[in-house]
Amino acid sequence: MTEARGAASVEIELKFDVGEETPLPDWTGLPGVARVDGPERRNLDARYLDVADAALGRAGYALRRRSGGPDEGWHIKGPRRADGGRVETHWPLDDRDGVVVPDAVASAVSEIAPGTLTALARIRSARVAYALTDADGRLIAEFVDDRVHATDERRGTVSTWREWEFELGPAAPADAAARVALLDAATAAVERAGGRVAASDSKLARALGV
């Protein structure tokens, strides 16, 4: 049985648009990073849902069921905060079919946007992940290289692209100025490699063309 109260965490990440042949960034000299571990390959399959009038998305939330990777499960992502982070509430996967929303998840969604949930998009990613750690082996950030295949379930359109994500880990600086310096350094490393800050706020937004 899915737990009634999901586990909440704050996700702070950067997203970048890159070409098919863009080389990986050089993380040498990134503040606090002593080692880069990887690659770790993951196959992710995310199914997004919303109510008929897209009220969940219009309120800045996203609901998905994702399999594959260390954080697979049901997720509700909240609106972006002033610090760039988003609160993500997580429930583990259960044994039911992927299109059946667990009662605990449906209840949490109904408090935001009441209505019947239907398929919105399916996003599959071939992910290659790298762990950026400090001298003690603690995770400062995770960098992932995603090749994405997305289907807008309501329009029937398909799109593919490659993108990068840089997400802060538990050993990232707690001080706001130091955290900004780390994110700025990561952006500079990506730009040197030939990437650029993503035009879309999320994979879902890009899949839906918004």
PEFEN-V25151 format. One record per residue. RES is the residue in one small letter. PSI is psi in degrees with one decimal (* if undefined). OMEGA is omega as a letter, one per 30 degrees, with the letter a starting at -180 (999 if undefined). NEAR is the number of other ideal C-beta (glycine too) atoms within 8 Angstrom. Layout:
res=RES psi=PSI omega=OMEGA near=NEAR
res=RES psi=PSI omega=OMEGA near=NEAR
This chain:
res=m psi=135.9 omega=l near=3
res=t psi=134.8 omega=a near=11
res=e psi=141.8 omega=a near=8
res=a psi=-40.1 omega=a near=5
res=r psi=119.9 omega=l near=5
res=g psi=167.6 omega=l near=12
res=a psi=127.0 omega=a near=7
res=a psi=143.7 omega=l near=8
res=s psi=163.6 omega=l near=7
res=v psi=127.0 omega=a near=9
res=e psi=121.7 omega=l near=10
res=i psi=116.2 omega=a near=10
res=e psi=160.2 omega=l near=8
res=l psi=145.8 omega=l near=11
res=k psi=143.2 omega=a near=12
res=f psi=141.0 omega=l near=14
res=d psi=135.2 omega=l near=10
res=v psi=159.6 omega=l near=12
res=g psi=169.2 omega=a near=6
res=e psi=-31.7 omega=a near=4
res=e psi=10.1 omega=a near=4
res=t psi=127.3 omega=l near=10
res=p psi=156.3 omega=a near=6
res=l psi=150.7 omega=l near=6
res=p psi=157.3 omega=l near=12
res=d psi=114.5 omega=a near=7
res=w psi=7.2 omega=l near=10
res=t psi=129.4 omega=l near=4
res=g psi=-1.4 omega=l near=4
res=l psi=132.7 omega=a near=11
res=p psi=122.6 omega=l near=8
res=g psi=-12.2 omega=a near=9
res=v psi=121.3 omega=l near=12
res=a psi=-20.7 omega=a near=6
res=r psi=147.5 omega=l near=7
res=v psi=117.1 omega=l near=10
res=d psi=143.2 omega=l near=6
res=g psi=-176.3 omega=g near=8
res=p psi=151.6 omega=l near=6
res=e psi=122.5 omega=a near=8
res=r psi=135.0 omega=a near=8
res=r psi=144.6 omega=l near=10
res=n psi=114.0 omega=a near=9
res=l psi=139.2 omega=l near=13
res=d psi=107.8 omega=a near=10
res=a psi=130.6 omega=l near=12
res=r psi=121.5 omega=a near=12
res=y psi=144.3 omega=l near=13
res=l psi=157.0 omega=l near=11
res=d psi=167.2 omega=l near=13
res=v psi=169.3 omega=a near=12
res=a psi=-38.2 omega=a near=7
res=d psi=13.5 omega=l near=6
res=a psi=28.5 omega=a near=9
res=a psi=-31.8 omega=l near=11
res=l psi=-49.6 omega=l near=13
res=g psi=-38.8 omega=a near=11
res=r psi=-25.5 omega=l near=7
res=a psi=-0.6 omega=l near=9
res=g psi=10.8 omega=a near=7
res=y psi=158.9 omega=l near=13
res=a psi=136.6 omega=l near=11
res=l psi=130.2 omega=l near=13
res=r psi=156.2 omega=l near=12
res=r psi=116.5 omega=a near=12
res=r psi=132.0 omega=l near=13
res=s psi=151.3 omega=a near=8
res=g psi=142.2 omega=l near=8
res=g psi=166.1 omega=a near=8
res=p psi=-18.4 omega=a near=3
res=d psi=28.6 omega=a near=7
res=e psi=149.9 omega=a near=9
res=g psi=-167.8 omega=l near=10
res=w psi=135.5 omega=a near=15
res=h psi=138.7 omega=l near=14
res=i psi=118.1 omega=l near=14
res=k psi=132.8 omega=a near=10
res=g psi=178.2 omega=l near=10
res=p psi=154.6 omega=l near=7
res=r psi=135.7 omega=a near=7
res=r psi=175.3 omega=a near=10
res=a psi=-30.6 omega=a near=3
res=d psi=5.7 omega=l near=6
res=g psi=-7.6 omega=a near=6
res=g psi=164.2 omega=l near=9
res=r psi=136.0 omega=l near=10
res=v psi=127.4 omega=l near=11
res=e psi=124.5 omega=l near=12
res=t psi=132.7 omega=a near=11
res=h psi=136.5 omega=l near=12
res=w psi=143.0 omega=l near=13
res=p psi=158.7 omega=l near=8
res=l psi=148.0 omega=l near=7
res=d psi=-170.1 omega=a near=7
res=d psi=0.8 omega=a near=2
res=r psi=165.9 omega=l near=6
res=d psi=148.7 omega=a near=4
res=g psi=-24.0 omega=a near=7
res=v psi=-5.9 omega=l near=6
res=v psi=114.1 omega=a near=6
res=v psi=124.5 omega=l near=11
res=p psi=149.8 omega=a near=11
res=d psi=-41.3 omega=a near=7
res=a psi=-38.4 omega=l near=12
res=v psi=-45.1 omega=l near=14
res=a psi=-38.2 omega=l near=10
res=s psi=-42.7 omega=l near=9
res=a psi=-39.7 omega=l near=11
res=v psi=-40.3 omega=a near=14
res=s psi=-23.5 omega=l near=9
res=e psi=-19.5 omega=l near=5
res=i psi=-47.9 omega=a near=10
res=a psi=91.9 omega=l near=11
res=p psi=148.4 omega=l near=4
res=g psi=172.7 omega=l near=9
res=t psi=127.4 omega=a near=5
res=l psi=134.8 omega=l near=10
res=t psi=166.0 omega=a near=8
res=a psi=134.9 omega=l near=10
res=l psi=-49.7 omega=a near=13
res=a psi=155.4 omega=l near=13
res=r psi=127.4 omega=a near=11
res=i psi=117.5 omega=l near=15
res=r psi=134.3 omega=a near=11
res=s psi=130.1 omega=l near=13
res=a psi=104.1 omega=a near=8
res=r psi=138.1 omega=l near=12
res=v psi=118.2 omega=a near=12
res=a psi=146.5 omega=l near=13
res=y psi=136.9 omega=l near=13
res=a psi=122.3 omega=l near=11
res=l psi=112.7 omega=a near=14
res=t psi=161.0 omega=l near=14
res=d psi=-173.9 omega=a near=10
res=a psi=-21.1 omega=l near=4
res=d psi=6.6 omega=l near=6
res=g psi=10.8 omega=a near=6
res=r psi=145.9 omega=a near=9
res=l psi=113.5 omega=l near=10
res=i psi=-42.4 omega=a near=13
res=a psi=157.2 omega=l near=13
res=e psi=132.8 omega=l near=12
res=f psi=131.0 omega=l near=14
res=v psi=144.0 omega=l near=11
res=d psi=109.3 omega=a near=11
res=d psi=134.1 omega=l near=13
res=r psi=116.5 omega=a near=9
res=v psi=138.0 omega=l near=12
res=h psi=112.4 omega=a near=9
res=a psi=140.6 omega=l near=15
res=t psi=123.9 omega=l near=11
res=d psi=105.5 omega=a near=14
res=e psi=-24.4 omega=a near=9
res=r psi=-30.1 omega=l near=6
res=r psi=-17.0 omega=a near=5
res=g psi=15.2 omega=a near=7
res=t psi=149.6 omega=a near=7
res=v psi=139.3 omega=l near=8
res=s psi=152.9 omega=l near=8
res=t psi=147.7 omega=l near=7
res=w psi=173.2 omega=l near=9
res=r psi=140.0 omega=l near=11
res=e psi=161.9 omega=l near=12
res=w psi=150.7 omega=l near=14
res=e psi=143.7 omega=l near=12
res=f psi=108.0 omega=a near=13
res=e psi=131.8 omega=l near=12
res=l psi=141.7 omega=l near=11
res=g psi=-176.3 omega=a near=12
res=p psi=-21.2 omega=l near=5
res=a psi=10.3 omega=l near=10
res=a psi=156.1 omega=a near=11
res=p psi=137.3 omega=l near=9
res=a psi=-28.6 omega=l near=5
res=d psi=131.8 omega=a near=6
res=a psi=-43.0 omega=a near=6
res=a psi=-41.1 omega=l near=6
res=a psi=-35.2 omega=l near=10
res=r psi=-42.4 omega=l near=13
res=v psi=-39.7 omega=l near=8
res=a psi=-39.6 omega=l near=10
res=l psi=-45.5 omega=l near=16
res=l psi=-39.0 omega=l near=11
res=d psi=-40.5 omega=l near=8
res=a psi=-38.3 omega=l near=11
res=a psi=-42.9 omega=l near=13
res=t psi=-41.6 omega=l near=11
res=a psi=-39.5 omega=l near=8
res=a psi=-40.3 omega=l near=12
res=v psi=-43.3 omega=a near=15
res=e psi=-35.7 omega=l near=9
res=r psi=-31.9 omega=l near=8
res=a psi=-16.3 omega=l near=12
res=g psi=5.5 omega=l near=8
res=g psi=175.3 omega=l near=11
res=r psi=157.2 omega=l near=8
res=v psi=134.8 omega=a near=8
res=a psi=141.0 omega=l near=9
res=a psi=-28.5 omega=l near=5
res=s psi=148.1 omega=a near=9
res=d psi=-25.9 omega=a near=6
res=s psi=166.9 omega=l near=8
res=k psi=-40.7 omega=a near=13
res=l psi=-45.5 omega=l near=13
res=a psi=-42.0 omega=l near=9
res=r psi=-40.2 omega=l near=12
res=a psi=-34.9 omega=a near=12
res=l psi=-5.3 omega=l near=9
res=g psi=32.4 omega=a near=6
res=v psi=* omega=999 near=4
